């Protein structure tokens, strides 16, 4: 049991940082994805 607690405390910080960065990247990709999906409709109009 003590080994599990040590492993969790050692790996906890990198896991939190990884999840935070993945969340930020996902939000930015969603923001970029919307205009990219609109490109075909805009090119047909113009």
Secondary structure, DSSP 8 states (H G I E B T S, - for coil): -HHHHHHHHHHHHHHHHHHHHHHHHHHHHHHHHHHHHHHHHHHHH-
